């Protein structure tokens, strides 16, 4: 089996709002092999035009996607799975069982989308344990942020990639070993320590849920490229939207 090539469709961004809820700017990556086109997570609804645009640039469409791997069932990571009618969706069995028990209106949990996953039955791949999910892609149990959260370790042509989802949301969490938003702080700490160890052992790159890729540079953790985003807004008395780069 040849290794995957991998590239971000949209880089995550570690933004946080105290007035309008979370930004939901999550990482969205595409893995490609001779026979598969695999998405890691699906992004929030506002990504839909961007997804179509990025896929078109690669000569692909949503129908080109063969598999969608979901790290966890928060809205900004799972809510666009319905775009990929021909793809098999893969989700942690423990995570799906947890999600289906949450009442409507539970923070960050898109109950209608989870009901759809449950209704699909065996058409949804349920990941149990830490076995190989697809050739060259292994699951890593990474609880804390949610009870059944999964990370994924992938053999690519450029080395090992670890897709941490929100088990590690950004460089600050990987460095400090503490999660900003989690259902279980102690479990999150242990998961971060474990993922940090895998990162060092594999000399790979870790992709957080809301940041660009991270790697070890000696004892330090660094971003593989600058972290930036662009925001447009309308100021008082102006007809056009200002655009600001933030880092």
C-alpha positions in Angstrom: 0.0 0.0 0.0 1.3 3.4 -1.0 1.3 6.1 1.7 -1.3 8.9 1.5 -0.6 12.4 0.4 -2.1 14.9 2.8 -3.0 18.5 2.7 -5.1 21.0 4.6 -8.3 22.1 2.9 -8.8 24.7 5.6 -6.4 25.4 8.5 -7.9 25.5 12.0 -7.6 28.7 14.0 -7.4 29.0 17.9 -10.0 31.8 18.2 -12.4 32.2 21.1 -15.3 34.6 21.6 -16.9 35.5 24.9 -19.8 37.3 23.2 -20.8 35.1 20.3 -19.8 31.6 21.3 -16.9 29.6 19.8 -15.5 30.5 16.4 -15.7 26.9 15.3 -12.7 27.3 12.9 -11.6 23.7 13.0 -9.0 21.9 10.9 -10.1 20.2 7.8 -7.6 17.9 6.0 -7.8 15.6 2.9 -5.9 12.4 2.6 -5.4 10.9 -0.9 -4.2 7.5 -2.1 -4.7 5.7 -5.4 -8.1 4.4 -4.3 -9.3 6.7 -1.5 -10.1 10.3 -0.8 -10.4 10.6 3.0 -11.5 13.6 5.0 -10.5 14.0 8.6 -13.6 15.8 10.2 -16.0 17.9 8.2 -15.9 21.4 9.5 -18.7 23.7 10.5 -21.5 24.8 8.1 -19.8 28.1 7.2 -17.1 26.1 5.6 -19.4 24.7 2.9 -18.5 27.3 0.1 -14.8 27.0 1.0 -15.0 23.2 0.8 -16.5 23.2 -2.7 -13.9 25.8 -3.8 -10.9 23.9 -2.3 -12.0 20.5 -3.8 -12.6 22.2 -7.2 -9.0 23.5 -7.1 -7.9 19.8 -6.8 -10.2 18.6 -9.6 -12.5 17.0 -7.1 -16.1 17.3 -5.9 -17.9 16.1 -2.8 -18.8 12.9 -4.7 -15.0 12.2 -4.9 -14.8 11.6 -1.2 -14.7 7.9 -0.2 -14.5 8.2 3.6 -15.1 10.7 6.4 -13.3 10.1 9.7 -14.9 11.9 12.6 -12.8 12.7 15.7 -15.8 13.6 17.9 -19.4 14.7 17.7 -19.2 18.4 18.2 -20.9 20.5 15.6 -17.8 22.1 14.1 -16.3 18.7 13.4 -19.2 16.6 12.2 -22.0 18.8 10.9 -21.1 18.7 7.2 -20.9 15.0 6.8 -24.2 15.0 4.9 -22.4 16.7 2.0 -20.7 13.5 1.1 -23.5 11.2 -0.1 -21.1 8.5 -1.5 -18.7 8.4 1.4 -18.7 6.0 4.4 -18.7 7.9 7.7 -16.5 6.5 10.5 -17.1 7.4 14.1 -16.1 6.0 17.5 -18.7 3.5 18.8 -18.3 4.9 22.3 -18.6 8.5 21.0 -21.8 7.7 19.1 -23.4 6.0 22.0 -22.6 9.0 24.2 -23.9 11.4 21.6 -27.2 9.6 21.1 -27.9 9.9 24.9 -27.5 13.7 25.0 -30.8 15.6 25.1 -31.6 18.2 22.4 -30.0 21.5 23.2 -26.8 20.0 24.8 -24.0 22.5 24.2 -22.0 21.9 21.0 -23.9 18.6 20.2 -25.9 18.7 16.9 -28.6 16.3 17.9 -30.3 16.1 14.4 -27.0 15.1 12.8 -26.4 12.5 15.5 -29.9 11.1 15.0 -29.1 10.7 11.3 -25.9 8.8 12.0 -27.8 6.5 14.3 -30.6 6.0 11.7 -28.0 4.9 9.1 -27.2 1.9 11.2 -24.5 -0.4 9.6 -23.9 2.1 6.8 -21.9 4.1 9.4 -18.5 2.5 10.3 -18.2 2.2 14.1 -14.6 2.3 15.3 -14.0 0.1 18.3 -10.6 0.1 20.1 -7.5 1.3 18.4 -7.4 -1.0 15.3 -6.5 0.1 11.8 -9.6 1.9 10.5 -8.5 2.1 6.9 -5.2 0.9 5.4 -2.5 3.1 6.9 -4.8 4.9 9.2 -5.0 3.9 12.9 -7.4 5.2 15.6 -6.1 6.5 19.0 -8.4 6.5 21.9 -8.1 10.1 23.2 -10.9 10.9 25.8 -11.4 14.0 27.8 -12.8 16.6 25.5 -15.6 14.1 24.9 -15.8 10.6 26.3 -15.2 8.7 23.1 -13.0 11.1 21.3 -10.6 9.6 18.7 -7.3 10.8 17.2 -5.9 9.3 14.0 -2.4 8.3 13.1 -1.7 8.3 9.4 1.3 7.1 7.3 1.8 9.7 4.6 4.4 10.3 1.9 5.9 13.1 4.0 6.0 11.2 7.3 3.6 10.5 10.1 0.6 12.8 10.8 -1.4 12.7 14.0 -4.8 14.2 13.7 -5.6 15.1 17.3 -9.0 16.7 16.9 -10.0 18.6 20.0 -8.0 16.3 22.2 -5.3 19.0 21.4 -6.9 22.1 20.1 -3.8 24.3 19.7 -0.1 24.8 20.4 -0.8 26.1 23.9 -2.6 22.9 25.0 0.1 20.6 23.6 2.8 22.7 25.3 1.1 23.1 28.7 -0.6 19.7 28.8 -3.9 21.2 29.9 -7.1 21.6 27.9 -9.1 24.8 27.9 -12.4 23.2 27.1 -13.0 19.6 28.2 -15.5 17.3 30.0 -12.7 15.7 32.0 -9.5 17.7 32.7 -7.6 14.8 34.1 -8.4 12.5 31.2 -7.5 15.4 28.8 -4.1 15.8 30.5 -3.3 12.1 30.2 -4.4 12.1 26.5 -2.2 15.2 25.7 0.8 13.5 27.4 0.2 10.4 25.4 -0.1 12.2 22.1 2.9 14.3 22.9 4.8 11.0 23.4 3.6 9.6 20.1 4.6 12.8 18.3 8.1 12.6 19.6 8.5 8.8 19.0 7.3 9.2 15.4 9.1 12.5 14.6 5.9 13.4 12.9 3.5 16.4 12.8 0.5 16.7 15.0 -2.6 18.5 13.6 -4.7 20.1 16.3 -8.4 20.6 16.1 -8.0 24.4 15.9 -4.4 25.2 14.7 -1.8 24.5 12.1 0.5 21.5 12.3 2.8 21.2 15.3 6.2 19.5 15.7 9.1 19.1 18.1 12.1 21.3 17.5 14.5 19.8 20.1 12.7 20.2 23.4 10.3 22.9 22.0 7.0 22.6 20.2 6.6 24.8 17.2 4.1 25.5 14.4 5.1 24.3 11.0 4.0 27.5 9.5 2.6 30.9 10.7 -0.9 30.9 12.1 -3.1 33.5 10.3 -6.8 34.2 9.6 -8.7 37.0 7.8 -11.8 38.7 9.1 -14.0 41.2 7.3 -16.4 43.4 9.1 -18.4 46.6 8.5 -17.5 49.6 10.5 -19.8 52.5 11.3 -20.2 55.0 8.5 -18.5 52.7 5.9 -20.0 51.2 2.8 -17.4 48.5 2.4 -16.1 45.8 4.7 -12.7 46.1 6.3 -10.5 43.1 6.1 -8.0 42.4 8.8 -5.3 39.7 9.1 -4.9 38.3 12.6 -2.2 36.0 13.9 
